[in-house]
Amino acid sequence: MIYIAPSLLAADFTRLGEDTARIEAAGADFLHLDVMDGIFVPNISFGPAVIGALRPQSKLVFDVHLMITAPERYVDRFIKAGADIISFHLEACEDPAALIKTIKAAGVKAAVAISPDTPAEAIIPYLADVDMALIMTVYPGFGGQKFMADMLPKIKAVREYVDKNSLDCLIQVDGGIDVATAPLVSAAGANVLVAGSAVFHADDAKKKIADIRSAAANNLYK
């Protein structure tokens, strides 16, 4: 199954509640929430207060992507805010295994993320313990970037490991996902697609989500 996760980073920040309701009605599966601290990535977005304010207004899976330094210091706040999934970057965490245990002990799904310069091999040791792996297909920090096709072998390597070991682990991609790139990442093995500008800036979000889902589903990894 293909899951579509529009990124709130591309929403109208003066109408976050309305935009969240709009993409939920349009058929989104997850709401991808990019948290940036201006240190790990060169941008600042929003924190747990915004997520907590949106949580009562939506039944979407809240997919919180922590692009922050030392995520273990703040993860409890995002759990309390209503995260369903928390992704953190291996590059920003001193003890990934311990943080995975902390997240899962709170009844929240755990995910590990890697940036473009990090090889697939770095994420392999954690795949048996997480619910999702996030492969960045742009450099984290800003929306609207061009998709990096050289990330496709990395997605495939993670998919092959997951399938070979019969792991229950979703594979998410984030960056430059639209109707044109969705078939590429799904063929490589991704099944959770983060699409920001493509969905939130579309004239018809429902059609855009359906088109991205269909494009991916018609070109699944084999």
C-alpha positions in Angstrom: 0.0 0.0 0.0 1.1 3.5 -0.8 0.7 6.2 1.9 0.7 9.9 1.1 2.1 12.2 3.7 1.8 15.9 2.8 4.3 18.1 4.6 2.8 20.9 6.7 5.9 23.0 5.8 4.2 23.8 2.5 1.0 24.9 4.1 -0.3 28.5 4.6 1.0 29.2 8.1 -1.8 31.7 8.7 -4.3 28.9 8.1 -2.7 25.7 9.5 -5.9 24.3 10.9 -7.9 24.9 7.7 -5.1 23.5 5.5 -4.7 20.4 7.7 -8.5 19.8 7.4 -8.3 20.3 3.7 -5.6 17.8 3.0 -7.3 15.3 5.4 -10.5 15.6 3.4 -8.5 15.3 0.2 -7.4 11.8 1.2 -4.0 12.1 2.8 -2.9 9.3 5.1 -0.3 11.1 7.3 0.5 14.7 8.1 4.2 15.1 7.9 5.4 17.6 10.5 9.0 19.0 9.8 10.5 20.3 13.0 13.7 22.3 12.4 15.9 23.9 15.0 18.2 26.2 12.9 21.2 24.1 14.1 21.0 20.6 12.6 19.5 22.3 9.5 19.7 25.9 8.4 16.1 26.7 9.0 13.5 27.0 11.8 10.0 25.8 11.5 7.7 25.0 14.5 7.7 23.0 17.7 5.4 20.9 19.9 3.0 23.8 20.7 1.9 23.9 17.0 1.6 20.1 16.8 -0.4 20.0 20.1 -2.8 22.7 18.8 -3.4 20.8 15.6 -3.8 17.4 17.2 -7.4 17.7 18.4 -8.5 19.0 15.0 -7.3 16.0 12.9 -7.5 12.2 12.8 -4.5 11.9 10.4 -1.4 10.0 11.5 0.9 12.7 12.9 4.3 11.9 11.4 6.8 14.1 13.3 10.2 14.5 11.6 12.7 15.9 14.0 15.4 17.7 12.1 17.0 18.8 15.4 20.2 18.4 17.3 20.1 16.0 20.3 16.5 14.9 19.7 16.6 12.8 22.9 16.4 16.1 24.8 13.0 17.0 23.4 11.3 13.8 22.3 9.0 13.7 25.4 7.5 17.0 24.4 6.6 15.8 20.9 5.1 12.6 22.4 2.9 14.7 24.7 1.9 16.9 21.8 0.3 13.9 20.1 2.9 12.4 17.7 2.0 9.0 16.2 5.3 8.5 14.6 8.6 10.2 15.5 11.5 10.2 13.1 15.0 11.4 14.2 18.2 11.7 12.3 21.0 9.3 13.0 23.4 12.1 12.2 22.0 14.1 15.2 21.7 11.4 17.9 24.4 10.0 20.1 22.5 6.8 21.1 19.9 5.9 18.4 19.1 2.5 20.0 18.2 4.1 23.4 16.1 6.8 21.7 14.2 4.1 19.7 13.4 2.3 23.0 12.2 5.6 24.6 9.9 6.4 21.8 8.4 2.9 21.6 8.0 2.6 25.3 5.7 5.6 25.1 3.5 3.8 22.6 4.6 5.9 19.7 6.1 4.5 16.5 9.8 5.1 16.0 11.6 5.9 12.8 15.2 6.7 11.8 16.1 9.2 9.1 19.3 9.7 7.1 20.4 12.6 5.0 21.7 12.4 1.5 25.4 12.1 2.5 24.7 9.2 4.9 25.0 5.7 3.3 22.3 3.1 3.6 24.7 1.0 5.6 24.3 3.4 8.5 20.6 2.7 8.9 20.7 -1.1 8.5 21.5 -2.0 12.1 18.3 -0.2 13.3 15.8 -1.5 10.8 14.7 -4.5 12.9 13.8 -2.2 15.8 11.9 0.7 14.0 8.6 1.0 12.4 9.8 3.2 9.5 13.0 4.3 7.7 13.2 7.8 6.2 15.5 8.3 3.3 15.9 12.0 2.5 15.8 12.7 -1.3 16.9 16.3 -0.8 19.1 18.0 1.8 16.9 18.6 4.9 16.0 22.1 5.8 13.9 23.6 3.1 10.8 22.6 1.1 10.5 22.8 -2.7 13.9 21.4 -3.5 14.7 19.3 -6.6 14.5 15.5 -6.2 17.9 13.8 -6.0 17.7 10.7 -8.3 21.0 9.4 -7.0 19.2 8.5 -3.7 17.3 5.7 -5.5 19.9 3.0 -5.0 19.9 3.8 -1.3 16.1 3.3 -1.1 16.5 0.0 -3.0 19.2 -1.2 -0.6 17.0 -0.5 2.4 14.1 -2.2 0.7 16.1 -5.3 -0.1 17.3 -5.6 3.5 13.8 -5.2 4.9 12.3 -7.8 2.5 15.2 -10.2 2.9 14.8 -10.2 6.7 11.0 -10.1 6.6 10.9 -6.9 8.7 7.7 -4.9 9.4 9.2 -1.5 8.4 7.8 1.2 6.2 10.1 3.0 3.9 9.5 6.8 3.6 11.0 9.3 1.2 11.0 13.0 1.6 12.0 15.6 -0.9 10.9 16.6 -4.4 8.1 14.0 -4.5 5.4 14.6 -7.1 3.6 12.7 -9.9 6.8 12.5 -11.9 9.1 11.2 -9.1 6.6 9.0 -7.3 7.0 6.1 -9.7 10.8 6.2 -9.3 10.8 6.0 -5.5 8.0 3.3 -5.4 9.9 1.2 -7.9 13.0 1.5 -5.7 10.9 0.3 -2.7 9.4 3.3 -0.9 5.8 3.1 0.3 5.4 6.3 2.3 5.7 9.4 0.1 6.1 12.9 1.6 4.8 15.5 -0.8 4.8 19.2 0.4 4.4 21.8 -2.4 2.9 19.3 -4.8 -0.1 18.8 -2.6 -0.6 22.0 -0.5 0.0 24.2 -3.6 -2.2 22.2 -5.9 -5.5 23.7 -7.2 -7.2 20.4 -6.4 -5.4 18.6 -3.5 -7.7 15.6 -3.8 -6.8 15.0 -7.4 -3.1 15.6 -6.8 -3.0 13.1 -3.9 -4.9 10.5 -6.0 -2.5 11.1 -9.0 0.6 10.7 -6.9 -0.8 7.6 -5.2 -1.8 6.1 -8.6 1.6 6.9 -10.2 3.4 5.2 -7.3 1.0 2.2 -7.2 1.4 1.6 -10.9 5.2 1.2 -10.5 5.7 -0.8 -7.3 9.0 -2.4 -6.3 9.3 -6.0 -7.5 
